[in-house]
Amino acid sequence: MNFAFDDWNFGMSARSSPRALFGRDAVLPLWIDEFEATHAWGGVTTMVLHPQVSGRPMRWHLLRDFLCHVQAKGDVWIATGAEITRHFEAAEEARGAGPA
């Protein structure tokens, strides 16, 4: 897991914590840089999103802008966990492995 893609690290803080929340100018460039490096390597980017973090208006816009950047690549598959599972199962069946 890449903790750079866990929104909790940038968008949550305890009231008594001296740790500041990270704004858009800190998070979006980090997400883009991490994605670009992972994409160039041929890896998979998995986001961990919490509704109490990324469900906030500014955070939602941040996520939207990141996903627009990713989609602009043109060769990236943005999928749900269920879609990935179906794809994996179909690939396993096609190679004769069958269900686990």
Biopython code that builds the backbone (N, CA, C, O; Angstrom):
import numpy as np
from Bio.PDB.StructureBuilder import StructureBuilder

atoms = [
    (1, "MET", "N", (0.838, -1.188, 0.000)),
    (1, "MET", "CA", (0.000, 0.000, 0.000)),
    (1, "MET", "C", (0.881, 1.248, 0.000)),
    (1, "MET", "O", (1.923, 1.292, 0.653)),
    (2, "ASN", "N", (0.447, 2.237, -0.732)),
    (2, "ASN", "CA", (1.154, 3.512, -0.803)),
    (2, "ASN", "C", (0.382, 4.520, 0.047)),
    (2, "ASN", "O", (-0.718, 4.930, -0.323)),
    (3, "PHE", "N", (0.944, 4.914, 1.166)),
    (3, "PHE", "CA", (0.241, 5.806, 2.083)),
    (3, "PHE", "C", (0.022, 7.204, 1.510)),
    (3, "PHE", "O", (-0.749, 7.985, 2.068)),
    (4, "ALA", "N", (0.688, 7.526, 0.409)),
    (4, "ALA", "CA", (0.448, 8.816, -0.233)),
    (4, "ALA", "C", (-0.967, 8.886, -0.797)),
    (4, "ALA", "O", (-1.496, 9.979, -1.003)),
    (5, "PHE", "N", (-1.590, 7.729, -1.049)),
    (5, "PHE", "CA", (-2.946, 7.701, -1.603)),
    (5, "PHE", "C", (-4.005, 7.383, -0.559)),
    (5, "PHE", "O", (-5.118, 6.993, -0.912)),
    (6, "ASP", "N", (-3.680, 7.540, 0.712)),
    (6, "ASP", "CA", (-4.666, 7.397, 1.791)),
    (6, "ASP", "C", (-5.037, 8.806, 2.229)),
    (6, "ASP", "O", (-4.220, 9.513, 2.819)),
    (7, "ASP", "N", (-6.263, 9.211, 1.943)),
    (7, "ASP", "CA", (-6.683, 10.590, 2.214)),
    (7, "ASP", "C", (-6.641, 10.961, 3.692)),
    (7, "ASP", "O", (-6.536, 12.140, 4.031)),
    (8, "TRP", "N", (-6.722, 9.974, 4.570)),
    (8, "TRP", "CA", (-6.719, 10.242, 6.010)),
    (8, "TRP", "C", (-5.464, 11.006, 6.432)),
    (8, "TRP", "O", (-5.520, 11.876, 7.301)),
    (9, "ASN", "N", (-4.344, 10.676, 5.816)),
    (9, "ASN", "CA", (-3.064, 11.296, 6.173)),
    (9, "ASN", "C", (-3.033, 12.799, 5.923)),
    (9, "ASN", "O", (-2.232, 13.514, 6.525)),
    (10, "PHE", "N", (-3.901, 13.277, 5.040)),
    (10, "PHE", "CA", (-3.867, 14.683, 4.661)),
    (10, "PHE", "C", (-5.095, 15.466, 5.096)),
    (10, "PHE", "O", (-5.071, 16.696, 5.142)),
    (11, "GLY", "N", (-6.170, 14.753, 5.416)),
    (11, "GLY", "CA", (-7.414, 15.455, 5.658)),
    (11, "GLY", "C", (-8.037, 15.285, 7.027)),
    (11, "GLY", "O", (-9.136, 15.784, 7.269)),
    (12, "MET", "N", (-7.356, 14.586, 7.934)),
    (12, "MET", "CA", (-7.921, 14.415, 9.280)),
    (12, "MET", "C", (-6.879, 14.789, 10.327)),
    (12, "MET", "O", (-5.682, 14.548, 10.169)),
    (13, "SER", "N", (-7.368, 15.372, 11.373)),
    (13, "SER", "CA", (-6.509, 15.750, 12.496)),
    (13, "SER", "C", (-7.404, 15.854, 13.725)),
    (13, "SER", "O", (-8.555, 16.279, 13.628)),
    (14, "ALA", "N", (-6.878, 15.470, 14.860)),
    (14, "ALA", "CA", (-7.635, 15.605, 16.101)),
    (14, "ALA", "C", (-7.685, 17.076, 16.510)),
    (14, "ALA", "O", (-6.778, 17.849, 16.200)),
    (15, "ARG", "N", (-8.740, 17.443, 17.199)),
    (15, "ARG", "CA", (-8.849, 18.846, 17.641)),
    (15, "ARG", "C", (-7.660, 19.283, 18.481)),
    (15, "ARG", "O", (-7.218, 20.430, 18.406)),
    (16, "SER", "N", (-7.157, 18.368, 19.269)),
    (16, "SER", "CA", (-6.049, 18.716, 20.162)),
    (16, "SER", "C", (-4.683, 18.536, 19.511)),
    (16, "SER", "O", (-3.656, 18.779, 20.145)),
    (17, "SER", "N", (-4.664, 18.121, 18.273)),
    (17, "SER", "CA", (-3.400, 17.872, 17.588)),
    (17, "SER", "C", (-2.820, 19.166, 17.018)),
    (17, "SER", "O", (-3.555, 19.993, 16.480)),
    (18, "PRO", "N", (-1.510, 19.339, 17.135)),
    (18, "PRO", "CA", (-0.884, 20.507, 16.509)),
    (18, "PRO", "C", (-0.699, 20.324, 14.995)),
    (18, "PRO", "O", (-0.325, 21.263, 14.294)),
    (19, "ARG", "N", (-0.964, 19.112, 14.502)),
    (19, "ARG", "CA", (-0.776, 18.808, 13.091)),
    (19, "ARG", "C", (-1.840, 19.513, 12.252)),
    (19, "ARG", "O", (-3.037, 19.377, 12.502)),
    (20, "ALA", "N", (-1.395, 20.242, 11.287)),
    (20, "ALA", "CA", (-2.328, 20.960, 10.400)),
    (20, "ALA", "C", (-2.886, 20.024, 9.337)),
    (20, "ALA", "O", (-2.272, 19.012, 8.998)),
    (21, "LEU", "N", (-4.059, 20.374, 8.818)),
    (21, "LEU", "CA", (-4.606, 19.663, 7.668)),
    (21, "LEU", "C", (-3.832, 20.110, 6.427)),
    (21, "LEU", "O", (-3.379, 21.251, 6.345)),
    (22, "PHE", "N", (-3.689, 19.213, 5.481)),
    (22, "PHE", "CA", (-2.982, 19.540, 4.252)),
    (22, "PHE", "C", (-3.977, 20.050, 3.221)),
    (22, "PHE", "O", (-5.011, 19.426, 2.985)),
    (23, "GLY", "N", (-3.668, 21.164, 2.622)),
    (23, "GLY", "CA", (-4.543, 21.745, 1.604)),
    (23, "GLY", "C", (-4.284, 21.201, 0.224)),
    (23, "GLY", "O", (-3.386, 20.387, 0.007)),
    (24, "ARG", "N", (-5.075, 21.661, -0.688)),
    (24, "ARG", "CA", (-5.031, 21.242, -2.081)),
    (24, "ARG", "C", (-3.640, 21.392, -2.696)),
    (24, "ARG", "O", (-3.179, 20.507, -3.416)),
    (25, "ASP", "N", (-2.970, 22.515, -2.413)),
    (25, "ASP", "CA", (-1.661, 22.779, -3.017)),
    (25, "ASP", "C", (-0.591, 21.807, -2.544)),
    (25, "ASP", "O", (0.445, 21.665, -3.193)),
    (26, "ALA", "N", (-0.826, 21.145, -1.432)),
    (26, "ALA", "CA", (0.113, 20.137, -0.956)),
    (26, "ALA", "C", (-0.249, 18.747, -1.473)),
    (26, "ALA", "O", (0.634, 17.958, -1.809)),
    (27, "VAL", "N", (-1.544, 18.449, -1.536)),
    (27, "VAL", "CA", (-1.984, 17.086, -1.835)),
    (27, "VAL", "C", (-2.031, 16.788, -3.338)),
    (27, "VAL", "O", (-1.524, 15.752, -3.767)),
    (28, "LEU", "N", (-2.624, 17.666, -4.141)),
    (28, "LEU", "CA", (-2.774, 17.375, -5.570)),
    (28, "LEU", "C", (-1.429, 17.137, -6.267)),
    (28, "LEU", "O", (-1.308, 16.157, -7.002)),
    (29, "PRO", "N", (-0.424, 17.978, -6.071)),
    (29, "PRO", "CA", (0.865, 17.692, -6.718)),
    (29, "PRO", "C", (1.482, 16.372, -6.250)),
    (29, "PRO", "O", (2.105, 15.665, -7.043)),
    (30, "LEU", "N", (1.314, 16.041, -4.985)),
    (30, "LEU", "CA", (1.843, 14.772, -4.469)),
    (30, "LEU", "C", (1.137, 13.601, -5.146)),
    (30, "LEU", "O", (1.788, 12.669, -5.618)),
    (31, "TRP", "N", (-0.201, 13.650, -5.194)),
    (31, "TRP", "CA", (-0.945, 12.566, -5.842)),
    (31, "TRP", "C", (-0.558, 12.439, -7.310)),
    (31, "TRP", "O", (-0.377, 11.327, -7.808)),
    (32, "ILE", "N", (-0.432, 13.558, -8.005)),
    (32, "ILE", "CA", (-0.065, 13.514, -9.429)),
    (32, "ILE", "C", (1.344, 12.945, -9.603)),
    (32, "ILE", "O", (1.563, 12.091, -10.461)),
    (33, "ASP", "N", (2.294, 13.409, -8.803)),
    (33, "ASP", "CA", (3.669, 12.893, -8.909)),
    (33, "ASP", "C", (3.729, 11.394, -8.617)),
    (33, "ASP", "O", (4.392, 10.647, -9.336)),
    (34, "GLU", "N", (3.038, 10.956, -7.565)),
    (34, "GLU", "CA", (3.027, 9.532, -7.222)),
    (34, "GLU", "C", (2.377, 8.714, -8.334)),
    (34, "GLU", "O", (2.881, 7.658, -8.716)),
    (35, "PHE", "N", (1.255, 9.212, -8.849)),
    (35, "PHE", "CA", (0.574, 8.512, -9.940)),
    (35, "PHE", "C", (1.471, 8.418, -11.172)),
    (35, "PHE", "O", (1.603, 7.344, -11.758)),
    (36, "GLU", "N", (2.086, 9.529, -11.569)),
    (36, "GLU", "CA", (2.930, 9.545, -12.768)),
    (36, "GLU", "C", (4.072, 8.539, -12.648)),
    (36, "GLU", "O", (4.369, 7.820, -13.602)),
    (37, "ALA", "N", (4.709, 8.487, -11.488)),
    (37, "ALA", "CA", (5.812, 7.543, -11.296)),
    (37, "ALA", "C", (5.309, 6.103, -11.328)),
    (37, "ALA", "O", (5.943, 5.236, -11.929)),
    (38, "THR", "N", (4.177, 5.848, -10.687)),
    (38, "THR", "CA", (3.605, 4.503, -10.670)),
    (38, "THR", "C", (3.155, 4.091, -12.066)),
    (38, "THR", "O", (3.355, 2.944, -12.468)),
    (39, "HIS", "N", (2.552, 5.013, -12.805)),
    (39, "HIS", "CA", (2.096, 4.740, -14.171)),
    (39, "HIS", "C", (3.284, 4.420, -15.075)),
    (39, "HIS", "O", (3.235, 3.470, -15.855)),
    (40, "ALA", "N", (4.335, 5.200, -14.971)),
    (40, "ALA", "CA", (5.525, 4.966, -15.795)),
    (40, "ALA", "C", (6.154, 3.606, -15.491)),
    (40, "ALA", "O", (6.739, 2.979, -16.374)),
    (41, "TRP", "N", (6.037, 3.165, -14.280)),
    (41, "TRP", "CA", (6.574, 1.887, -13.835)),
    (41, "TRP", "C", (5.672, 0.726, -14.253)),
    (41, "TRP", "O", (6.102, -0.427, -14.269)),
    (42, "GLY", "N", (4.411, 1.040, -14.593)),
    (42, "GLY", "CA", (3.456, 0.008, -14.965)),
    (42, "GLY", "C", (2.706, -0.547, -13.770)),
    (42, "GLY", "O", (2.146, -1.641, -13.832)),
    (43, "GLY", "N", (2.697, 0.203, -12.693)),
    (43, "GLY", "CA", (2.063, -0.254, -11.462)),
    (43, "GLY", "C", (0.596, 0.109, -11.357)),
    (43, "GLY", "O", (-0.006, 0.644, -12.287)),
    (44, "VAL", "N", (0.042, -0.197, -10.200)),
    (44, "VAL", "CA", (-1.367, 0.044, -9.909)),
    (44, "VAL", "C", (-1.469, 1.093, -8.808)),
    (44, "VAL", "O", (-0.788, 1.004, -7.786)),
    (45, "THR", "N", (-2.316, 2.073, -9.025)),
    (45, "THR", "CA", (-2.585, 3.087, -8.003)),
    (45, "THR", "C", (-3.912, 2.748, -7.341)),
    (45, "THR", "O", (-4.940, 2.637, -8.009)),
    (46, "THR", "N", (-3.881, 2.586, -6.042)),
    (46, "THR", "CA", (-5.086, 2.282, -5.277)),
    (46, "THR", "C", (-5.300, 3.387, -4.269)),
    (46, "THR", "O", (-4.427, 3.664, -3.446)),
    (47, "MET", "N", (-6.450, 4.016, -4.331)),
    (47, "MET", "CA", (-6.777, 5.104, -3.402)),
    (47, "MET", "C", (-7.554, 4.546, -2.215)),
    (47, "MET", "O", (-8.403, 3.668, -2.370)),
    (48, "VAL", "N", (-7.253, 5.062, -1.040)),
    (48, "VAL", "CA", (-8.033, 4.766, 0.161)),
    (48, "VAL", "C", (-8.743, 6.065, 0.523)),
    (48, "VAL", "O", (-8.107, 7.049, 0.901)),
    (49, "LEU", "N", (-10.063, 6.054, 0.402)),
    (49, "LEU", "CA", (-10.843, 7.273, 0.608)),
    (49, "LEU", "C", (-11.847, 7.069, 1.734)),
    (49, "LEU", "O", (-12.574, 6.076, 1.763)),
    (50, "HIS", "N", (-11.876, 8.008, 2.646)),
    (50, "HIS", "CA", (-12.805, 7.991, 3.773)),
    (50, "HIS", "C", (-13.861, 9.070, 3.530)),
    (50, "HIS", "O", (-13.508, 10.199, 3.189)),
    (51, "PRO", "N", (-15.147, 8.751, 3.697)),
    (51, "PRO", "CA", (-16.186, 9.739, 3.411)),
    (51, "PRO", "C", (-16.072, 10.997, 4.264)),
    (51, "PRO", "O", (-16.427, 12.085, 3.809)),
    (52, "GLN", "N", (-15.582, 10.865, 5.493)),
    (52, "GLN", "CA", (-15.457, 12.036, 6.357)),
    (52, "GLN", "C", (-14.261, 12.908, 5.959)),
    (52, "GLN", "O", (-14.107, 14.019, 6.468)),
    (53, "VAL", "N", (-13.433, 12.418, 5.070)),
    (53, "VAL", "CA", (-12.301, 13.202, 4.563)),
    (53, "VAL", "C", (-12.599, 13.676, 3.145)),
    (53, "VAL", "O", (-12.786, 14.871, 2.917)),
    (54, "SER", "N", (-12.644, 12.760, 2.201)),
    (54, "SER", "CA", (-12.812, 13.135, 0.801)),
    (54, "SER", "C", (-14.250, 13.461, 0.440)),
    (54, "SER", "O", (-14.522, 13.892, -0.681)),
    (55, "GLY", "N", (-15.162, 13.268, 1.355)),
    (55, "GLY", "CA", (-16.540, 13.646, 1.105)),
    (55, "GLY", "C", (-16.825, 15.110, 1.382)),
    (55, "GLY", "O", (-17.935, 15.583, 1.141)),
    (56, "ARG", "N", (-15.854, 15.817, 1.877)),
    (56, "ARG", "CA", (-15.989, 17.253, 2.140)),
    (56, "ARG", "C", (-15.860, 18.014, 0.819)),
    (56, "ARG", "O", (-15.166, 17.553, -0.087)),
    (57, "PRO", "N", (-16.516, 19.173, 0.695)),
    (57, "PRO", "CA", (-16.529, 19.879, -0.604)),
    (57, "PRO", "C", (-15.156, 20.149, -1.217)),
    (57, "PRO", "O", (-14.950, 19.837, -2.390)),
    (58, "MET", "N", (-14.216, 20.713, -0.474)),
    (58, "MET", "CA", (-12.900, 21.001, -1.045)),
    (58, "MET", "C", (-12.185, 19.705, -1.408)),
    (58, "MET", "O", (-11.525, 19.628, -2.444)),
    (59, "ARG", "N", (-12.312, 18.692, -0.561)),
    (59, "ARG", "CA", (-11.638, 17.416, -0.811)),
    (59, "ARG", "C", (-12.231, 16.718, -2.028)),
    (59, "ARG", "O", (-11.515, 16.064, -2.787)),
    (60, "TRP", "N", (-13.552, 16.859, -2.213)),
    (60, "TRP", "CA", (-14.185, 16.248, -3.370)),
    (60, "TRP", "C", (-13.638, 16.887, -4.646)),
    (60, "TRP", "O", (-13.374, 16.190, -5.626)),
    (61, "HIS", "N", (-13.470, 18.207, -4.634)),
    (61, "HIS", "CA", (-12.908, 18.888, -5.809)),
    (61, "HIS", "C", (-11.471, 18.447, -6.062)),
    (61, "HIS", "O", (-11.055, 18.306, -7.212)),
    (62, "LEU", "N", (-10.732, 18.234, -5.017)),
    (62, "LEU", "CA", (-9.362, 17.742, -5.134)),
    (62, "LEU", "C", (-9.348, 16.366, -5.797)),
    (62, "LEU", "O", (-8.564, 16.125, -6.715)),
    (63, "LEU", "N", (-10.208, 15.473, -5.337)),
    (63, "LEU", "CA", (-10.300, 14.132, -5.917)),
    (63, "LEU", "C", (-10.737, 14.207, -7.376)),
    (63, "LEU", "O", (-10.178, 13.517, -8.228)),
    (64, "ARG", "N", (-11.732, 15.040, -7.668)),
    (64, "ARG", "CA", (-12.208, 15.217, -9.046)),
    (64, "ARG", "C", (-11.062, 15.651, -9.961)),
    (64, "ARG", "O", (-10.894, 15.106, -11.052)),
    (65, "ASP", "N", (-10.282, 16.625, -9.518)),
    (65, "ASP", "CA", (-9.185, 17.131, -10.343)),
    (65, "ASP", "C", (-8.104, 16.077, -10.542)),
    (65, "ASP", "O", (-7.516, 15.979, -11.619)),
    (66, "PHE", "N", (-7.843, 15.292, -9.505)),
    (66, "PHE", "CA", (-6.864, 14.210, -9.641)),
    (66, "PHE", "C", (-7.358, 13.178, -10.659)),
    (66, "PHE", "O", (-6.601, 12.747, -11.530)),
    (67, "LEU", "N", (-8.624, 12.787, -10.546)),
    (67, "LEU", "CA", (-9.164, 11.787, -11.469)),
    (67, "LEU", "C", (-9.213, 12.315, -12.905)),
    (67, "LEU", "O", (-9.028, 11.545, -13.847)),
    (68, "CYS", "N", (-9.455, 13.595, -13.082)),
    (68, "CYS", "CA", (-9.405, 14.189, -14.430)),
    (68, "CYS", "C", (-8.002, 14.061, -15.006)),
    (68, "CYS", "O", (-7.841, 13.757, -16.188)),
    (69, "HIS", "N", (-6.991, 14.291, -14.183)),
    (69, "HIS", "CA", (-5.603, 14.135, -14.626)),
    (69, "HIS", "C", (-5.336, 12.686, -15.045)),
    (69, "HIS", "O", (-4.735, 12.431, -16.088)),
    (70, "VAL", "N", (-5.789, 11.751, -14.220)),
    (70, "VAL", "CA", (-5.576, 10.332, -14.496)),
    (70, "VAL", "C", (-6.294, 9.936, -15.788)),
    (70, "VAL", "O", (-5.702, 9.278, -16.644)),
    (71, "GLN", "N", (-7.550, 10.325, -15.936)),
    (71, "GLN", "CA", (-8.323, 9.980, -17.130)),
    (71, "GLN", "C", (-7.706, 10.556, -18.398)),
    (71, "GLN", "O", (-7.817, 9.960, -19.469)),
    (72, "ALA", "N", (-7.064, 11.698, -18.286)),
    (72, "ALA", "CA", (-6.460, 12.341, -19.458)),
    (72, "ALA", "C", (-5.325, 11.505, -20.046)),
    (72, "ALA", "O", (-4.943, 11.711, -21.198)),
    (73, "LYS", "N", (-4.787, 10.576, -19.281)),
    (73, "LYS", "CA", (-3.733, 9.695, -19.792)),
    (73, "LYS", "C", (-4.250, 8.871, -20.960)),
    (73, "LYS", "O", (-3.515, 8.603, -21.910)),
    (74, "GLY", "N", (-5.512, 8.470, -20.891)),
    (74, "GLY", "CA", (-6.117, 7.710, -21.975)),
    (74, "GLY", "C", (-5.860, 6.215, -21.936)),
    (74, "GLY", "O", (-6.556, 5.458, -22.613)),
    (75, "ASP", "N", (-4.890, 5.775, -21.171)),
    (75, "ASP", "CA", (-4.575, 4.342, -21.120)),
    (75, "ASP", "C", (-4.684, 3.790, -19.704)),
    (75, "ASP", "O", (-4.005, 2.827, -19.346)),
    (76, "VAL", "N", (-5.541, 4.408, -18.909)),
    (76, "VAL", "CA", (-5.699, 4.009, -17.514)),
    (76, "VAL", "C", (-7.115, 3.478, -17.305)),
    (76, "VAL", "O", (-8.090, 4.064, -17.777)),
    (77, "TRP", "N", (-7.207, 2.381, -16.603)),
    (77, "TRP", "CA", (-8.505, 1.791, -16.274)),
    (77, "TRP", "C", (-8.858, 2.203, -14.851)),
    (77, "TRP", "O", (-8.169, 1.821, -13.905)),
    (78, "ILE", "N", (-9.921, 2.977, -14.696)),
    (78, "ILE", "CA", (-10.419, 3.354, -13.376)),
    (78, "ILE", "C", (-11.561, 2.400, -13.076)),
    (78, "ILE", "O", (-12.574, 2.394, -13.777)),
    (79, "ALA", "N", (-11.399, 1.595, -12.035)),
    (79, "ALA", "CA", (-12.349, 0.523, -11.778)),
    (79, "ALA", "C", (-12.677, 0.413, -10.294)),
    (79, "ALA", "O", (-11.916, 0.844, -9.427)),
    (80, "THR", "N", (-13.833, -0.178, -10.040)),
    (80, "THR", "CA", (-14.208, -0.500, -8.662)),
    (80, "THR", "C", (-13.560, -1.828, -8.273)),
    (80, "THR", "O", (-13.046, -2.554, -9.125)),
    (81, "GLY", "N", (-13.591, -2.127, -6.999)),
    (81, "GLY", "CA", (-13.086, -3.419, -6.538)),
    (81, "GLY", "C", (-13.820, -4.579, -7.180)),
    (81, "GLY", "O", (-13.206, -5.585, -7.534)),
    (82, "ALA", "N", (-15.137, -4.447, -7.334)),
    (82, "ALA", "CA", (-15.933, -5.511, -7.953)),
    (82, "ALA", "C", (-15.527, -5.718, -9.412)),
    (82, "ALA", "O", (-15.453, -6.855, -9.877)),
    (83, "GLU", "N", (-15.265, -4.633, -10.133)),
    (83, "GLU", "CA", (-14.839, -4.755, -11.533)),
    (83, "GLU", "C", (-13.476, -5.433, -11.633)),
    (83, "GLU", "O", (-13.249, -6.247, -12.528)),
    (84, "ILE", "N", (-12.586, -5.103, -10.733)),
    (84, "ILE", "CA", (-11.256, -5.732, -10.730)),
    (84, "ILE", "C", (-11.384, -7.210, -10.426)),
    (84, "ILE", "O", (-10.706, -8.035, -11.039)),
    (85, "THR", "N", (-12.259, -7.554, -9.472)),
    (85, "THR", "CA", (-12.480, -8.964, -9.133)),
    (85, "THR", "C", (-12.998, -9.734, -10.340)),
    (85, "THR", "O", (-12.495, -10.816, -10.643)),
    (86, "ARG", "N", (-14.000, -9.190, -11.036)),
    (86, "ARG", "CA", (-14.542, -9.873, -12.221)),
    (86, "ARG", "C", (-13.475, -10.038, -13.298)),
    (86, "ARG", "O", (-13.390, -11.086, -13.938)),
    (87, "HIS", "N", (-12.672, -9.013, -13.494)),
    (87, "HIS", "CA", (-11.597, -9.082, -14.489)),
    (87, "HIS", "C", (-10.597, -10.180, -14.121)),
    (87, "HIS", "O", (-10.201, -10.974, -14.974)),
    (88, "PHE", "N", (-10.198, -10.219, -12.870)),
    (88, "PHE", "CA", (-9.234, -11.227, -12.405)),
    (88, "PHE", "C", (-9.808, -12.629, -12.564)),
    (88, "PHE", "O", (-9.130, -13.531, -13.056)),
    (89, "GLU", "N", (-11.060, -12.811, -12.146)),
    (89, "GLU", "CA", (-11.683, -14.130, -12.253)),
    (89, "GLU", "C", (-11.793, -14.572, -13.693)),
    (89, "GLU", "O", (-11.558, -15.741, -13.998)),
    (90, "ALA", "N", (-12.151, -13.653, -14.599)),
    (90, "ALA", "CA", (-12.246, -13.994, -16.022)),
    (90, "ALA", "C", (-10.873, -14.363, -16.583)),
    (90, "ALA", "O", (-10.758, -15.295, -17.378)),
    (91, "ALA", "N", (-9.845, -13.642, -16.176)),
    (91, "ALA", "CA", (-8.490, -13.943, -16.649)),
    (91, "ALA", "C", (-8.031, -15.306, -16.127)),
    (91, "ALA", "O", (-7.395, -16.067, -16.856)),
    (92, "GLU", "N", (-8.346, -15.608, -14.889)),
    (92, "GLU", "CA", (-7.979, -16.907, -14.320)),
    (92, "GLU", "C", (-8.718, -18.040, -15.024)),
    (92, "GLU", "O", (-8.143, -19.091, -15.306)),
    (93, "GLU", "N", (-9.997, -17.810, -15.303)),
    (93, "GLU", "CA", (-10.770, -18.834, -16.010)),
    (93, "GLU", "C", (-10.240, -19.038, -17.417)),
    (93, "GLU", "O", (-10.171, -20.170, -17.896)),
    (94, "ALA", "N", (-9.861, -17.949, -18.089)),
    (94, "ALA", "CA", (-9.341, -18.048, -19.456)),
    (94, "ALA", "C", (-8.035, -18.826, -19.505)),
    (94, "ALA", "O", (-7.751, -19.493, -20.500)),
    (95, "ARG", "N", (-7.252, -18.752, -18.468)),
    (95, "ARG", "CA", (-5.984, -19.501, -18.463)),
    (95, "ARG", "C", (-6.134, -20.890, -17.862)),
    (95, "ARG", "O", (-5.159, -21.628, -17.724)),
    (96, "GLY", "N", (-7.387, -21.241, -17.499)),
    (96, "GLY", "CA", (-7.665, -22.582, -17.011)),
    (96, "GLY", "C", (-7.486, -22.786, -15.523)),
    (96, "GLY", "O", (-7.529, -23.920, -15.046)),
    (97, "ALA", "N", (-7.286, -21.719, -14.784)),
    (97, "ALA", "CA", (-7.076, -21.847, -13.336)),
    (97, "ALA", "C", (-8.389, -22.074, -12.604)),
    (97, "ALA", "O", (-8.416, -22.735, -11.567)),
    (98, "GLY", "N", (-9.479, -21.530, -13.137)),
    (98, "GLY", "CA", (-10.784, -21.696, -12.496)),
    (98, "GLY", "C", (-10.873, -20.949, -11.181)),
    (98, "GLY", "O", (-9.909, -20.313, -10.757)),
    (99, "PRO", "N", (-12.041, -21.025, -10.525)),
    (99, "PRO", "CA", (-12.216, -20.312, -9.265)),
    (99, "PRO", "C", (-11.378, -20.931, -8.154)),
    (99, "PRO", "O", (-11.084, -22.127, -8.163)),
    (100, "ALA", "N", (-11.004, -20.093, -7.205)),
    (100, "ALA", "CA", (-10.157, -20.556, -6.086)),
    (100, "ALA", "C", (-10.941, -21.438, -5.137)),
    (100, "ALA", "O", (-10.393, -21.915, -4.143)),
]
sb = StructureBuilder()
sb.init_structure("model")
sb.init_model(0)
sb.init_chain("A")
sb.init_seg("    ")
for serial, (resi, resn, name, xyz) in enumerate(atoms, 1):
    if name == "N":
        sb.init_residue(resn, " ", resi, " ")
    sb.init_atom(name, np.array(xyz, "f"), 0.0, 1.0, " ", f" {name:<3s}", serial, name[0])
structure = sb.get_structure()
